[in-house]
């Protein structure tokens, strides 16, 4: 009975297209299982006649370590992404389980909520990568990584079943020389004050490092929560990422506006790219977009690689924003937006739908035109021509 208590329950979630990788991983983990360090479970262990859904949820709720075999199949699977991954991340955030992504094949997983987790094999090098001499080398690396976690937990250096990483308080107790507070030739006054200053500088540096680490952790946690909220919203209405409907619009906007107020520049950029992956930013012709960036602060956000279509930036603060690597700005509404110090090309501005009262990077103000029907192409071209005639974007 005592030996059973020492077993760590490990569950593995995967896309069925990747079952061959599951089978290989299970064999490579067999030494840990044979020696009684872990028990390993996957849905292939569900016996006939068992409620499959209930068995999977029960195992996810009781596992102490959750392995996710990440591949393009896993990311593309609604069940793997929205059910299993979401369930695992919630237990991780509650400090109830360790979650380890295992990168099976190359896939852009860094924009998913998994990016805050440490992946295996080392350096997140996919098992199928040619950088491994043989796939067995990659599996061995995974087993050693898991073994380190088990050893750390056994020694007590790992918190009880992995809470979200917290900033560890640092206690700094300098050793003072015995003559420090005594006047004399061995410790002149100037030397004593220099020593005090050095101690204060070290304490200050430690405090800044700790505060920075804590801020980054808090931002990572916030970002993950907002992404989970958006995924929950889509799942609640039983919508794939490529579709949205009216009930989602106002709720999604509230989540987005709140996120952009709370996140710093780097995490704002990550969140905007996440939204683009869910196709919530862009509307289609004659269809209102889901996310409207009205009046929000998008200062210094990087839109590289995004195709922005039918997006509303009314009154948005876009100072310092980089649009140059965005695929398109066709149909983007920039009315009253502030683009000072932003990086945007003349071709992108010409493709925009509305530049009324827009502040351009060189502080040129697009004039206000009232009672204009902007869908009238000729009239719109005249407005843009007058607005951009003297505008020369920075090189």
Secondary structure, DSSP 8 states (H G I E B T S, - for coil): -HHHHH-EEEEEE--GGGHHHHHHHHHHTHHHHHTTSEEEE-GGG--TTS-HHHHHHHHHHH-SEEEEEESHHHHH-HIIIIIIIHHHHHHHHTTS-EEEEEE-S---GGGSGGGGS--BSGGG--TT-TTSSSHHHHHHHHHHHHHHHHHHHHHT-S-TT--S-------------TTTTS-STTS-HHHHHHHHHHHHHHHHHHHHHHHHHHHHHHHHHHHHHHHHHHHHHHHHTT--TT---HHHHHHHHHHHHHHHHHS-HHHHHHHHHHHHHTT-S---TTS--S-B-TT-B-TT-B-TT-B--S-B-TT-B-TT-B-TT-SB-TT-B-TT-B-TT-B--HHHHHH-SB-TT-B-TTS-B-----S--TT-HHHHHHHHHHHHTT-----
